[in-house]
Amino acid sequence: MLSIVETCKLCGVDAEAYMADVTERIQNDWPASRWDELMPWNWVRRQAMQLSLAA
């Protein structure tokens, strides 16, 4: 957990929001082939992702 928190800090990501979102996505059958998108350096909040899709 500590390494996740520290990696989030280095990437400028809110660790609490990151862990909550990633946990939810994995629980909702996120495809294993796309796990690289869930790494802190690639992670995009769901809200930001929905805004970019709407544009």
Secondary structure, 3 states (H helix, E strand, C coil): CHHHHHHHHHHCCCHHHHHHHHHHHHHCCCCHHHHHHHCCCCCCCHHHHHHHHHC
